[in-house]
Amino acid sequence: MKEISGTSNRVLEVDLTTRSFSVYTVSKEERRQWLGAKGLGLKLVYDRMPLNADPFGPENIIALMPGVLMGTGAPCSGRFHAVTRSPLTGIMTSSSCGGPFGMQLKTAGWDGLILKGASPTPVILRLDEEGVVFEDGQSFWGLDTQESQKVLAKGKEAALVIGPAGENLVAFANVASGHRFLGRGGMGAVLGAKKVKAIVAKGGAYKMIPKNAKAFERAKKRGNAYIQRNETSSVGLRNYGTNMNLNPNNEANILPVENFRAGRHDRAFEMSGEMTKDLHDTRFHTCKPCTILCGHSGTYGGKRMPVPEFETTVLLGTNLGIFDREMNAEWNRICSDLGMDTISAGGTLAWVMEASERGLVDSPLRFGSPEGVSEALISMAKNEGLGAEMAKGCRYLASRYGGEDFAMQVKGLEMAAYDPRGSTGQGLAYAVANRGACHLSAYLVALEVYFGLLDRHSTQAKAEFVIFFENLTCVINALQSCQFTMFAYTLEPPLSKYTPDFMLAILMRFVPKLAIALMDFSAYTHLWTSITGEKLSSSDILKSGERIHVLERYMNTRMGISRKDDTLPDRLLKESRRGDKKERTVPLKKMLDRYYALRGYDGSGIPKAGLLDRLGIGIRP
């Protein structure tokens, strides 16, 4: 086996129209500025794609990018990233994915794969260290995501595949790698429009060797130690998966119930990670390599299936007023096999249920009833009947039938499973997130609700911490580590761990700039430096995160995004949750003004020329 020291800096560029490929070499400066994975992928797309490209057209580009951590054995590093223009939102979208594909791509010697153009007929791409071979994919068209992988990937190969939803251009179709997904924004539909059924990667040709092996082993050891002693990662996520969040969210009155009309329910505990562990014989079912072990499988109706993630449990469960773990697992399976994002599918179903109540649409779907849900999901994937309209998401449905005030979306992306009327900073994070109503852009709910370090009903310091976590999240997605390492890597260093919580809270609320300056996230910096041999300080690496975030925002503004889009559904701005005696809503305007000022955007939310210049982002004509 050959060795790659640090990074190969080789990106495979594939033109589907001409069925040809070339190799792009990443420069040292590009690596330092954009790090890798999401950052490098975004820059490569920016340099190549017309900013008015039709998401379904051949000019749209999708970049699939493993980061510098992939293949080294760094903690929780078995992830890759994808970047493209979304058919659901019409703006840039990105997604992180586990599963086996990223490792095979990286150990085939590639630091990225770019697809442009479109094939006239269904195609399978097979790649190895030499390049790519194009095969006829017609006979595989129609297979679901799991069948496709079983048929297409043999031995050390791994397949990245779309299901029928992607083939039928469902706007929130996803892409599968094992039982993990490029979930949000419709990347499956982008591949479907390009007629790419699957990409099969054969790895194992190269072994990844950090530039400084001793420093890497120290960084790896420290990272693992932080994870093992952090209660969130080593107890909560390991034992209960992401459904560890369900009971705390219900208690805090931020658990979406019946299309965000309520924030809690007496039966919600039935869907919890604790209940699932007790009743479904859960076992680890994780990405590789992984130290946290949040993924689980369970026994449902006598069958072993992946345990639904928290977002799925809520959006296809409590938010529909349904508290049935067996049905939830089955709907998760249907979406996974057909290749659809469970968050957008669930958010769209909830809109239809409420619209049906109000007489806006003719549908048998009702809150609290599982009747017709399976059939509705299948009809979405097949683009049949009302399902053909549901396949475009709740923003489209509301624009056609009315009901915009209860279409729970931002910028066209359906909301994740946290009600910001009880987590104000999360409301700002939703409103300004680049890809839409994304909880993974800045996870303020952790500081506000789980750790209680910020007042969850106040606007104080929220803009500062949203910006900090947006930048840090971009770093994590550019190295490509699992975002769950953030809990351990920021809370376990001595300064955070041994400072009393009340002192941390005072600093964070009243002097947020100082609190942020004192935060130690150098675990990421040490991993980066030891692997690449490039010395960047934590300040440098955070500036790269800022650069990545601002470039994505700039691209979105060139696609029409401005202040008018940095908002929340009227339900969250004007209507309180059931049972909230104080009738709270999200006080967005004050936070948004401060966010723009701190970011360096103008009053319309457009990045100023001085900011772009400082970050080295060239303005496109």
C-alpha positions as CSV (number, residue, x, y, z in Angstrom):
1,M,0.0,0.0,0.0
2,K,1.3,3.4,-1.0
3,E,1.4,6.3,1.5
4,I,0.1,9.9,1.4
5,S,1.8,12.2,3.8
6,G,-0.7,14.8,5.0
7,T,-3.0,15.4,2.0
8,S,-2.9,14.3,-1.6
9,N,-4.3,17.7,-2.8
10,R,-5.8,15.8,-5.8
11,V,-9.4,16.6,-6.7
12,L,-11.1,14.5,-9.4
13,E,-13.2,16.7,-11.7
14,V,-15.8,14.8,-13.7
15,D,-17.8,16.2,-16.7
16,L,-20.9,14.1,-17.0
17,T,-21.9,15.6,-20.3
18,T,-18.7,14.7,-22.1
19,R,-18.0,11.6,-19.9
20,S,-14.5,12.8,-19.2
21,F,-12.4,13.7,-16.2
22,S,-9.4,15.7,-15.2
23,V,-7.3,16.3,-12.0
24,Y,-7.2,19.5,-10.1
25,T,-4.3,20.2,-7.8
26,V,-5.1,22.1,-4.6
27,S,-2.6,24.8,-3.8
28,K,-0.9,25.3,-0.5
29,E,-2.7,28.7,-0.1
30,E,-6.1,27.2,-0.9
31,R,-5.5,24.6,1.7
32,R,-4.6,27.1,4.4
33,Q,-7.4,29.4,3.6
34,W,-10.2,26.9,3.1
35,L,-8.9,23.9,5.1
36,G,-10.8,21.2,3.2
37,A,-14.2,19.4,3.0
38,K,-16.9,22.0,3.2
39,G,-14.6,25.0,2.9
40,L,-12.6,23.8,0.0
41,G,-15.6,22.3,-1.7
42,L,-17.5,25.6,-1.4
43,K,-14.5,27.6,-2.9
44,L,-14.1,25.1,-5.8
45,V,-17.8,25.4,-6.6
46,Y,-17.7,29.2,-6.3
47,D,-14.8,29.3,-8.8
48,R,-16.6,27.1,-11.4
49,M,-20.4,27.5,-11.1
50,P,-22.5,30.3,-12.6
51,L,-24.3,31.8,-9.6
52,N,-27.5,31.8,-11.5
53,A,-27.3,28.1,-12.3
54,D,-30.5,26.1,-12.3
55,P,-30.3,23.6,-9.4
56,F,-31.6,20.9,-11.8
57,G,-29.5,22.1,-14.8
58,P,-26.2,20.8,-16.0
59,E,-24.4,24.0,-14.9
60,N,-25.1,23.2,-11.2
61,I,-22.0,21.6,-9.6
62,I,-21.9,19.2,-6.7
63,A,-18.6,18.8,-4.7
64,L,-18.0,15.7,-2.5
65,M,-15.2,16.3,-0.2
66,P,-13.5,14.3,2.6
67,G,-11.5,16.4,5.0
68,V,-7.9,16.2,6.2
69,L,-8.9,14.1,9.2
70,M,-10.4,11.3,7.0
71,G,-8.3,8.1,7.0
72,T,-6.0,9.2,9.8
73,G,-7.9,7.5,12.6
74,A,-8.6,10.9,14.3
75,P,-11.5,10.7,16.7
76,C,-14.9,10.7,15.0
77,S,-13.4,11.5,11.6
78,G,-15.4,9.1,9.4
79,R,-17.3,11.9,7.6
80,F,-17.3,13.7,4.3
81,H,-19.0,16.8,3.1
82,A,-21.0,17.9,0.0
83,V,-21.8,21.3,-1.4
84,T,-24.2,22.3,-4.2
85,R,-27.1,24.6,-5.1
86,S,-30.3,23.3,-3.5
87,P,-33.5,22.6,-5.6
88,L,-35.5,23.0,-2.4
89,T,-34.3,26.5,-1.4
90,G,-32.7,27.8,-4.5
91,I,-29.6,28.8,-2.6
92,M,-26.4,27.0,-1.5
93,T,-26.7,23.9,0.6
94,S,-24.1,21.7,2.3
95,S,-24.3,18.4,4.2
96,S,-22.1,16.2,6.3
97,C,-22.3,12.4,6.0
98,G,-20.9,9.3,7.7
99,G,-21.0,5.9,6.2
100,P,-18.3,4.1,4.2
101,F,-18.1,6.2,1.0
102,G,-15.8,9.0,2.3
103,M,-13.1,6.6,3.5
104,Q,-13.0,4.8,0.1
105,L,-12.8,8.0,-1.8
106,K,-10.0,9.3,0.4
107,T,-8.0,6.1,0.4
108,A,-8.3,5.9,-3.4
109,G,-6.1,9.0,-3.2
110,W,-8.6,11.7,-3.8
111,D,-9.2,14.8,-1.6
112,G,-12.4,15.6,-3.4
113,L,-14.7,14.8,-6.3
114,I,-16.5,17.4,-8.4
115,L,-19.4,16.6,-10.7
116,K,-20.5,19.0,-13.4
117,G,-22.7,18.7,-16.5
118,A,-25.4,16.0,-16.9
119,S,-25.6,12.5,-18.4
120,P,-28.4,12.0,-20.9
121,T,-29.1,8.5,-19.5
122,P,-28.7,6.9,-16.1
123,V,-25.1,6.3,-15.2
124,I,-22.9,4.7,-12.6
125,L,-19.5,6.2,-11.8
126,R,-16.8,3.8,-10.7
127,L,-13.7,5.4,-9.4
128,D,-10.4,4.2,-8.1
129,E,-6.8,5.7,-7.8
130,E,-6.6,6.0,-11.6
131,G,-9.8,8.0,-12.2
132,V,-13.4,7.2,-13.2
133,V,-15.2,4.7,-15.5
134,F,-18.7,5.4,-16.7
135,E,-21.2,2.5,-16.7
136,D,-24.8,2.2,-17.9
137,G,-27.1,2.7,-14.9
138,Q,-30.5,2.1,-16.5
139,S,-31.0,-1.4,-15.0
140,F,-30.4,0.1,-11.5
141,W,-32.9,3.0,-11.9
142,G,-35.7,2.4,-9.6
143,L,-33.8,0.5,-6.9
144,D,-34.0,1.8,-3.4
145,T,-30.9,3.0,-1.5
146,Q,-30.2,-0.2,0.3
147,E,-30.8,-2.5,-2.6
148,S,-28.5,-0.3,-4.8
149,Q,-25.6,-0.5,-2.4
150,K,-25.9,-4.3,-2.0
151,V,-25.8,-4.8,-5.7
152,L,-23.2,-2.2,-6.7
153,A,-20.6,-2.3,-4.0
154,K,-18.4,-5.4,-3.6
155,G,-15.5,-6.1,-1.3
156,K,-13.7,-2.8,-0.3
157,E,-15.9,-0.7,-2.5
158,A,-18.5,1.7,-1.1
159,A,-21.4,3.2,-3.0
160,L,-23.0,6.6,-2.7
161,V,-26.5,6.2,-4.1
162,I,-29.8,7.9,-4.6
163,G,-33.2,6.3,-4.3
164,P,-36.5,6.7,-6.3
165,A,-37.1,10.1,-4.6
166,G,-33.8,11.4,-6.2
167,E,-34.7,9.9,-9.5
168,N,-38.1,11.6,-9.4
169,L,-36.5,15.0,-8.5
170,V,-38.2,15.3,-5.1
171,A,-36.8,18.6,-3.8
172,F,-35.7,17.2,-0.5
173,A,-34.3,13.9,-1.8
174,N,-31.2,12.7,0.0
175,V,-28.1,10.5,-0.8
176,A,-27.2,7.4,1.1
177,S,-23.8,6.1,2.2
178,G,-24.5,2.9,4.1
179,H,-27.3,3.9,6.6
180,R,-26.0,7.5,6.7
181,F,-27.2,10.4,4.5
182,L,-26.4,13.6,2.8
183,G,-29.7,14.7,4.3
184,R,-30.8,18.2,3.7
185,G,-31.5,20.5,0.8
186,G,-32.2,17.9,-2.0
187,M,-28.8,16.7,-3.0
188,G,-30.4,13.4,-4.2
189,A,-32.5,15.4,-6.6
190,V,-29.3,17.2,-7.9
191,L,-27.8,13.8,-8.7
192,G,-31.1,12.6,-10.1
193,A,-31.2,15.5,-12.5
194,K,-27.6,14.6,-13.6
195,K,-28.8,11.0,-14.0
196,V,-26.2,9.8,-11.5
197,K,-27.7,6.7,-9.8
198,A,-24.5,5.9,-7.9
199,I,-20.9,6.6,-7.4
200,V,-18.9,3.6,-6.4
201,A,-15.4,4.2,-4.9
202,K,-12.7,1.5,-4.5
203,G,-10.3,2.6,-1.9
204,G,-7.4,1.0,-0.1
205,A,-4.7,2.1,-2.5
206,Y,-3.3,4.6,-0.1
207,K,-2.6,4.9,3.6
208,M,-2.9,8.4,5.2
209,I,0.1,9.4,7.2
210,P,0.2,12.6,9.3
211,K,3.1,14.9,8.7
212,N,4.0,14.8,12.4
213,A,3.1,11.4,13.7
214,K,4.1,12.1,17.3
215,A,2.2,15.3,17.5
216,F,-0.8,13.6,15.9
217,E,-0.8,10.8,18.4
218,R,-0.8,13.4,21.2
219,A,-3.6,15.3,19.7
220,K,-5.6,12.1,19.1
221,K,-5.0,10.9,22.6
222,R,-6.2,14.2,24.0
223,G,-9.2,14.3,21.8
224,N,-10.3,10.8,22.8
225,A,-9.7,11.7,26.5
226,Y,-11.9,14.7,26.2
227,I,-14.7,12.6,24.6
228,Q,-14.4,9.9,27.2
229,R,-14.8,12.2,30.2
230,N,-17.5,14.4,28.7
231,E,-20.9,13.5,30.0
232,T,-22.8,14.5,26.9
233,S,-20.6,12.4,24.5
234,S,-19.7,9.4,26.7
235,V,-23.0,9.0,28.6
236,G,-25.9,10.7,26.9
237,L,-25.1,10.2,23.2
238,R,-23.5,6.8,23.7
239,N,-26.3,5.3,25.7
240,Y,-29.3,7.0,24.1
241,G,-28.2,8.5,20.8
242,T,-29.5,11.9,19.8
243,N,-32.8,11.0,21.4
244,M,-31.1,11.9,24.7
245,N,-32.5,15.4,23.8
246,L,-36.2,14.4,23.8
247,N,-37.0,14.5,27.6
248,P,-35.0,17.7,28.2
249,N,-36.7,19.5,25.3
250,N,-40.1,18.4,26.5
251,E,-39.3,19.6,30.0
252,A,-38.1,22.9,28.7
253,N,-41.3,23.3,26.5
254,I,-39.3,23.5,23.3
255,L,-40.3,20.1,21.8
256,P,-42.4,20.7,18.6
257,V,-45.8,19.2,18.9
258,E,-48.5,19.4,16.2
259,N,-46.7,21.7,13.8
260,F,-45.0,23.8,16.5
261,R,-48.4,24.7,18.1
262,A,-47.2,23.3,21.4
263,G,-43.8,22.7,23.0
264,R,-44.5,19.7,25.2
265,H,-46.8,16.7,25.6
266,D,-47.5,14.3,28.4
267,R,-46.8,11.3,26.2
268,A,-43.5,12.6,24.7
269,F,-41.4,10.5,27.1
270,E,-42.6,7.4,25.2
271,M,-40.4,8.5,22.2
272,S,-37.3,9.1,24.4
273,G,-33.9,7.6,24.1
274,E,-34.3,6.0,27.5
275,M,-37.5,4.3,26.6
276,T,-36.1,3.2,23.3
277,K,-33.0,1.7,25.0
278,D,-35.2,-0.2,27.5
279,L,-37.7,-1.6,25.0
280,H,-35.9,-2.1,21.7
281,D,-32.6,-3.9,22.5
282,T,-30.4,-1.2,21.1
283,R,-26.9,-1.8,19.9
284,F,-24.2,0.4,18.4
285,H,-24.6,1.1,14.7
286,T,-22.0,3.8,14.1
287,C,-19.8,5.6,11.6
288,K,-16.2,4.4,11.5
289,P,-13.9,5.5,13.2
290,C,-16.1,6.7,16.1
291,T,-15.4,7.3,19.7
292,I,-18.8,8.8,20.7
293,L,-20.9,5.9,19.3
294,C,-24.2,7.8,19.1
295,G,-25.7,5.6,16.3
296,H,-27.8,2.7,17.3
297,S,-30.0,0.0,15.8
298,G,-33.0,-1.6,17.5
299,T,-35.6,-4.3,17.2
300,Y,-38.9,-3.0,15.9
301,G,-41.6,-5.6,15.1
302,G,-39.1,-8.3,15.1
303,K,-36.8,-6.6,12.6
304,R,-33.4,-4.9,13.2
305,M,-33.5,-1.3,12.0
306,P,-31.6,1.9,12.6
307,V,-33.0,3.8,15.6
308,P,-34.5,7.1,14.3
309,E,-32.4,10.1,15.1
310,F,-33.9,12.8,17.3
311,E,-34.9,15.0,14.4
312,T,-36.8,12.1,12.8
313,T,-38.4,11.1,16.1
314,V,-39.8,14.6,16.4
315,L,-40.6,15.6,12.9
316,L,-42.2,12.2,12.0
317,G,-43.5,11.7,15.6
318,T,-44.4,14.4,18.2
319,N,-44.7,17.1,15.6
320,L,-47.5,15.0,14.0
321,G,-49.0,14.4,17.4
322,I,-48.1,10.7,17.0
323,F,-46.2,8.8,19.8
324,D,-45.6,5.4,18.3
325,R,-42.0,4.3,18.2
326,E,-42.8,1.3,15.9
327,M,-44.4,3.5,13.3
328,N,-41.7,6.2,13.7
329,A,-39.0,3.5,12.9
330,E,-41.1,2.3,9.9
331,W,-41.5,5.8,8.5
332,N,-37.8,6.4,9.0
333,R,-37.1,3.2,7.0
334,I,-39.5,4.3,4.2
335,C,-37.7,7.6,3.9
336,S,-34.3,6.0,4.1
337,D,-35.0,3.4,1.5
338,L,-36.7,5.8,-0.9
339,G,-34.1,8.5,-0.3
340,M,-35.9,11.4,1.4
341,D,-34.9,13.8,4.2
342,T,-37.0,12.9,7.2
343,I,-37.0,16.5,8.5
344,S,-38.5,18.1,5.4
345,A,-40.8,15.1,4.8
346,G,-42.1,15.4,8.4
347,G,-42.4,19.2,8.3
348,T,-44.3,19.0,5.0
349,L,-46.7,16.4,6.5
350,A,-47.3,18.6,9.5
351,W,-48.2,21.5,7.2
352,V,-50.7,19.3,5.3
353,M,-52.3,18.1,8.5
354,E,-52.9,21.6,9.7
355,A,-54.0,22.8,6.2
356,S,-56.4,19.9,6.1
357,E,-57.9,21.0,9.5
358,R,-58.4,24.5,8.1
359,G,-59.9,23.4,4.9
360,L,-57.1,24.6,2.7
361,V,-56.3,21.2,1.1
362,D,-58.2,18.0,0.7
363,S,-56.3,15.3,2.6
364,P,-57.1,12.5,5.1
365,L,-54.0,13.3,7.1
366,R,-54.7,14.3,10.6
367,F,-52.7,15.1,13.7
368,G,-52.6,12.2,16.1
369,S,-53.4,9.6,13.4
370,P,-50.9,7.4,11.6
371,E,-53.5,6.6,8.9
372,G,-52.2,7.6,5.5
373,V,-48.7,8.6,6.6
374,S,-46.9,5.7,4.9
375,E,-48.9,6.2,1.8
376,A,-48.2,9.9,1.8
377,L,-44.4,9.4,2.1
378,I,-44.5,6.9,-0.8
379,S,-46.6,9.2,-2.9
380,M,-44.0,12.0,-2.4
381,A,-41.2,9.8,-3.5
382,K,-43.2,8.7,-6.6
383,N,-44.4,12.2,-7.4
384,E,-48.0,11.1,-7.5
385,G,-51.2,12.9,-6.6
386,L,-50.9,15.4,-3.7
387,G,-47.5,13.8,-3.1
388,A,-46.2,15.5,-6.2
389,E,-46.9,18.9,-4.6
390,M,-45.7,17.8,-1.2
391,A,-42.4,16.7,-2.9
392,K,-41.7,20.4,-3.3
393,G,-41.8,21.2,0.4
394,C,-44.1,23.2,2.6
395,R,-43.0,26.6,1.3
396,Y,-44.3,25.7,-2.1
397,L,-47.5,24.3,-0.7
398,A,-48.2,27.5,1.3
399,S,-47.5,29.7,-1.7
400,R,-50.1,27.8,-3.6
401,Y,-52.8,27.1,-1.0
402,G,-52.2,29.8,1.7
403,G,-51.1,29.1,5.2
404,E,-47.7,30.8,5.0
405,D,-47.9,31.7,8.7
406,F,-47.8,28.0,9.8
407,A,-45.4,26.8,7.1
408,M,-42.5,26.0,9.4
409,Q,-39.6,26.8,7.2
410,V,-36.8,29.4,6.7
411,K,-35.5,30.1,3.2
412,G,-37.5,27.1,2.0
413,L,-35.9,24.6,4.4
414,E,-38.2,22.9,6.9
415,M,-37.3,23.6,10.6
416,A,-35.5,21.2,12.8
417,A,-36.8,19.9,16.2
418,Y,-36.3,22.9,18.5
419,D,-38.9,25.5,19.2
420,P,-37.1,28.9,19.4
421,R,-39.8,30.5,21.5
422,G,-38.1,28.9,24.4
423,S,-34.6,29.2,23.0
424,T,-34.2,32.7,21.7
425,G,-30.6,32.4,20.4
426,Q,-31.6,29.3,18.5
427,G,-34.3,31.5,16.8
428,L,-31.6,33.9,15.6
429,A,-29.5,30.9,14.5
430,Y,-32.4,29.5,12.4
431,A,-33.1,32.9,10.9
432,V,-29.6,33.6,9.7
433,A,-28.4,30.1,8.9
434,N,-27.0,29.9,5.4
435,R,-28.9,26.8,4.3
436,G,-32.2,27.7,5.9
437,A,-33.8,26.5,9.2
438,C,-30.7,24.6,10.2
439,H,-29.9,23.6,13.8
440,L,-26.4,22.6,12.9
441,S,-25.2,26.0,11.8
442,A,-25.1,27.3,15.4
443,Y,-26.4,25.1,18.2
444,L,-27.3,27.8,20.7
445,V,-29.9,25.5,22.3
446,A,-27.1,23.7,24.1
447,L,-25.9,26.9,25.9
448,E,-29.4,28.2,26.5
449,V,-31.3,25.0,27.6
450,Y,-29.0,22.0,28.2
451,F,-26.2,23.9,30.1
452,G,-28.1,27.0,31.2
453,L,-25.1,29.3,30.6
454,L,-27.2,31.9,28.6
455,D,-30.6,33.1,29.5
456,R,-32.8,31.4,27.0
457,H,-35.5,34.1,26.9
458,S,-33.1,37.0,26.7
459,T,-31.5,38.6,23.6
460,Q,-28.3,39.3,25.5
461,A,-25.1,38.0,23.9
462,K,-27.0,35.9,21.4
463,A,-25.6,37.5,18.2
464,E,-22.0,37.1,19.5
465,F,-22.4,33.4,20.2
466,V,-24.3,32.6,17.1
467,I,-21.4,34.1,15.1
468,F,-18.8,32.3,17.1
469,F,-20.5,28.9,16.7
470,E,-21.2,29.5,13.0
471,N,-17.5,30.1,12.5
472,L,-16.4,27.1,14.6
473,T,-19.0,24.8,13.0
474,C,-17.5,25.8,9.6
475,V,-14.1,24.8,10.9
476,I,-15.4,21.4,12.1
477,N,-17.1,20.8,8.7
478,A,-13.9,21.8,6.9
479,L,-11.6,19.5,8.8
480,Q,-14.4,17.2,8.7
481,S,-14.9,16.0,12.2
482,C,-18.2,15.0,13.8
483,Q,-20.0,18.0,15.2
484,F,-20.7,16.1,18.4
485,T,-17.0,16.5,19.2
486,M,-17.7,20.1,19.9
487,F,-19.2,19.4,23.3
488,A,-16.0,17.6,24.5
489,Y,-13.4,19.7,22.7
490,T,-14.8,23.0,24.0
491,L,-16.0,22.0,27.5
492,E,-13.3,19.6,28.7
493,P,-10.2,21.8,28.4
494,P,-9.1,22.9,31.9
495,L,-10.3,26.6,31.7
496,S,-13.8,25.6,30.8
497,K,-14.0,22.5,32.9
498,Y,-12.8,24.0,36.2
499,T,-14.3,27.4,36.0
500,P,-17.6,27.3,38.1
501,D,-20.7,27.4,35.9
502,F,-22.0,30.6,37.5
503,M,-18.7,32.4,36.6
504,L,-18.9,31.1,33.0
505,A,-22.5,32.3,32.8
506,I,-21.6,35.8,34.0
507,L,-18.7,36.0,31.5
508,M,-20.8,34.7,28.6
509,R,-23.8,37.0,29.3
510,F,-22.0,40.2,30.2
511,V,-18.6,40.1,28.4
512,P,-19.2,37.6,25.6
513,K,-16.2,38.8,23.6
514,L,-13.9,38.0,26.5
515,A,-15.7,34.6,27.1
516,I,-15.2,33.7,23.4
517,A,-11.6,34.8,23.5
518,L,-11.0,32.5,26.4
519,M,-12.6,29.4,24.8
520,D,-10.2,26.7,24.1
521,F,-11.0,24.7,20.9
522,S,-7.3,23.9,20.2
523,A,-8.0,20.2,19.9
524,Y,-9.1,20.9,16.3
525,T,-6.0,23.1,15.7
526,H,-3.6,20.4,16.9
527,L,-5.2,17.8,14.7
528,W,-5.0,20.0,11.7
529,T,-1.4,21.0,12.2
530,S,-0.1,17.6,13.0
531,I,-1.7,16.0,9.9
532,T,-0.9,18.7,7.4
533,G,2.3,20.1,8.8
534,E,0.9,23.6,8.2
535,K,1.1,25.7,11.3
536,L,-2.1,27.6,11.9
537,S,-3.1,29.1,15.3
538,S,-6.6,28.7,16.7
539,S,-7.2,32.3,15.7
540,D,-6.1,31.5,12.1
541,I,-8.3,28.5,11.9
542,L,-11.3,30.4,13.3
543,K,-10.7,33.0,10.7
544,S,-10.9,30.3,8.0
545,G,-14.3,29.3,9.5
546,E,-15.4,32.9,9.2
547,R,-14.2,33.0,5.6
548,I,-16.1,29.8,4.7
549,H,-19.3,31.1,6.3
550,V,-19.1,34.5,4.7
551,L,-18.4,33.1,1.2
552,E,-21.5,30.9,1.5
553,R,-23.5,34.0,2.6
554,Y,-22.1,36.1,-0.2
555,M,-23.1,33.4,-2.8
556,N,-26.6,33.3,-1.3
557,T,-27.0,37.0,-1.5
558,R,-26.0,36.8,-5.2
559,M,-28.8,34.3,-5.5
560,G,-31.3,36.8,-4.0
561,I,-31.0,36.3,-0.3
562,S,-31.2,39.4,1.9
563,R,-32.8,40.6,5.2
564,K,-36.3,39.8,4.0
565,D,-35.3,36.1,4.1
566,D,-33.5,36.2,7.5
567,T,-36.8,35.7,9.4
568,L,-38.9,33.0,11.0
569,P,-42.5,31.8,10.4
570,D,-45.2,34.1,11.8
571,R,-46.1,31.3,14.2
572,L,-42.9,31.9,16.0
573,L,-42.9,35.7,15.8
574,K,-46.5,36.4,16.6
575,E,-48.1,33.3,18.3
576,S,-47.1,31.8,21.6
577,R,-46.9,28.1,22.5
578,R,-49.9,26.4,24.1
579,G,-49.6,26.5,27.8
580,D,-47.0,29.3,27.9
581,K,-48.6,31.7,30.4
582,K,-46.1,34.5,29.5
583,E,-47.1,34.2,25.8
584,R,-43.5,34.4,24.5
585,T,-42.5,34.8,20.9
586,V,-39.1,35.3,19.3
587,P,-37.8,38.9,19.6
588,L,-35.8,38.6,16.3
589,K,-35.3,42.2,15.1
590,K,-33.0,43.4,17.9
591,M,-30.8,40.3,17.6
592,L,-30.7,40.5,13.8
593,D,-29.5,44.1,13.8
594,R,-26.7,43.3,16.2
595,Y,-25.8,40.2,14.2
596,Y,-25.4,42.1,11.0
597,A,-23.3,44.8,12.6
598,L,-21.0,42.3,14.2
599,R,-20.7,40.2,11.0
600,G,-19.8,43.1,8.8
601,Y,-23.0,43.0,6.8
602,D,-25.0,46.1,5.7
603,G,-28.5,46.7,7.0
604,S,-29.9,44.4,4.3
605,G,-27.7,41.5,5.3
606,I,-25.3,41.8,2.4
607,P,-21.5,41.3,3.2
608,K,-19.7,44.6,2.9
609,A,-16.9,45.0,0.4
610,G,-14.4,45.6,3.2
611,L,-15.3,42.3,4.9
612,L,-14.9,40.4,1.6
613,D,-11.6,42.1,1.0
614,R,-10.3,41.3,4.6
615,L,-11.2,37.6,4.1
616,G,-9.7,37.4,0.6
617,I,-13.0,36.6,-1.1
618,G,-12.9,37.8,-4.7
619,I,-16.1,39.5,-5.9
620,R,-17.7,37.7,-8.8
621,P,-19.0,39.6,-11.9
